[in-house]
């Protein structure tokens, strides 16, 4: 994938003014970074809403909440060995389109089941397993794609900006979830998470080869 910067701005001038954000000078990275930022906030909103939903369904069972976390962790361990090799062998952008689309479907399914009052704890475990399985393949593909969107000299900056996304979303997402739960409920948060994945899909479709 060809790495391109904005023609409208001088690389030297841009770097002197905003060195912290110099990797964002590259269009494709900027698109993906923006999409991932929106998606990360939605993901944290779902994490908070799902945890509270589990406590509601199980009458405050900490063991049930731990079981969900254990399911997710074990899933990562199971698929970690093959996820990286799969990401290396297949087109990263196409793989991400598949994983992001399936995660949208899972979030929508979770929202529908919750809104209809059909959600059960075992369903959450199944969805957590499926979602973690997809993330096992999504993350290495995402990291590999990012390295192709910026020159090597700006790769460290790009990785740092990705860390900023994660840390910022871990603060903003739960705060937004707390504010929105009283207005739109658990299902609303799940639907918002599904919508946030669209930002990544749009960015992936707009990337230049």
N, C-alpha and C positions, 0 to 999 in steps of 0.2 A: 504494500500500500504506500503510495507516494506521500511524503510528508511535506506539507505546504504551509507557509506562513501567510499572513495578510499582506497584500501588496500595498495597502493604503497606509501602512505604518512602517517606520524605519525600525529594523530590529535593534539597532544600537540605542535609538531614542526611547523605544518602548522598554528595553531592558534597564536603562538608567532610571526611568521613572517608576517602574513596577517590577523590580527584579524578583520579588517574591512570587509573582504570577507570570513569569516569563514563558512558561510552558503553554499558557493559555493563548499565546500569540498564534499557535497553530490551530487552524480551523477545525480539523477533525477531532483533535483532542479536546478542544473547547466544547464542541457539541456533545461528545461522550461524557465529559466531566459534568456538564450541566444536567444531562439526563440522569446520570448516576446520583447526583446530588438530590434531585427531586425524588428518585426512587428510594434512596437511603432513608429519607424522612418518612416516606410511606411505610417502609419496612419496620422502622422503629415504632410507628404508630400501631402497626398490627401486632408487634411483639408485646406491647403493653396491653392492648385490648385483649389479645388471646390469653395472656397470663391471668387477667382479671376474670375472663370468661371461664377458664378452668377452675378457678377458685369458687366461682358462683355455682358451676355444675357439680362440684364435688364437696360443696359446703365447707370451703376453706381448707381443703386438704393440701398440705405442703408436699406430701408424698406424691400426689397426683401431678403437681406442678414440677416436681423433680423428675418424674417419669417422662414428661414431655421433653425436658432438657436432656435427659439421658438418651432418649430416642434420637434426638437430633445429633448429639455428640457421637453416638455409636454409628450412625449413618455416615457421618463424615469419615470416620475411621475405616469403614468398610469400603467406601468408594474412592478414598484418597489415593490408593495405589494405582488405580486405573484411570482416574479422571485426568491427571496430568498428561498421560500418554495419548488419551483420546483428544485432548485439546491440541496437542502437537500434530496429530494426524489429519485433523479436519479443519476446514475453513473456520477461523475464529468468529468472524462476523455471523456466518450462518448458524453456527452452534449457539451463539448468544441469542440470536433471534428465536431459535427453538426453545431454549431454556427460559427466556423471558416471557415468551408467549404461554408456555405451560404454567409458569408461576402466576400469570394473570388469571388463567383458568382456575387454579387452585384457590386464589384469593376470592374470585367471584363465587366459586362453589361454597367456600366457607361463609361468605356473606349471605348467600341464598339460604343455606341450611340454618344459619342463625336467625335470619329474619323470619323464616317459616316456623321456627320453634322446633325444628327437627334435629338440631345439633346434639350429639352425644359425645361423651369423653373419648370413647374408642375411635370415633370419627376424627377427632382432633389429633389423636396419635397417628392415624393413617396419613392425614394431611401433613403433619409435621415430618413424618418419614419421607413422603414424596417430595416435599419442599426442600428438605435437607439434601436429598439425593440430587435434585436439580442444581442446588447451590454448589455441590461438590464438583460439578462439571462447569458451572457458570464462572466460578471464581478464577480458576487457572486460565480459562479462555479469555476472560476479561483482562487479567494481568498481562497475558501475552499480547493481546491486541493493543493495549496501551503503549507497550514498548515500541510498537511499529508506527505510532502516531506522532512521535517527537524524535528529534535527533538525540544521539547518545549523550551529548553534553548537557541536555536538558532533562534527561530521564530521571535523575534524582529529584529534580524539582517537580516533575509530574507525579512521582510516587508520593512526595510530600503533600501535594495538593489532594491526592486521593485519601491520605490520612486525615487531612483537614475535613474532608467530606464525612468520613466515618465519625470523627470526634464531634463535629458540629451536629450531625444528624442524631447522635446518641443523646444530645441535650435538647435539641429542638423537637424531635419526634415525640418523645414521651410527654413533653409539655403540651404539644398540640393534641395528643391523644387524651390527656386529662381534660383539656378544655372542650374537646369535641364529644367525648363519651356521653355527657349529660344532654347533648343536643341531638346527636345522630345515632347513639348507641354503638354496640359492638359491631353490628352488621355494617353500619355506615363507615366505620374505620377500615373494615376489610375491603369495602368497595373503593374507598379512597386509595388504599394500597394498590389495588388492581389498576386504578387509573394512573398511579404514579409510574408503573412499569411502562406505560405508553410513551413516556418521555425518553426512556432508553431505546425503545423500539424505533421511534422517530429518528433519534440520533444515529442509530445503526443504519437505517435506510438512507440517510443523507450523507454517510461517509463516502469519500471519494476513493476509488480503487487505485 
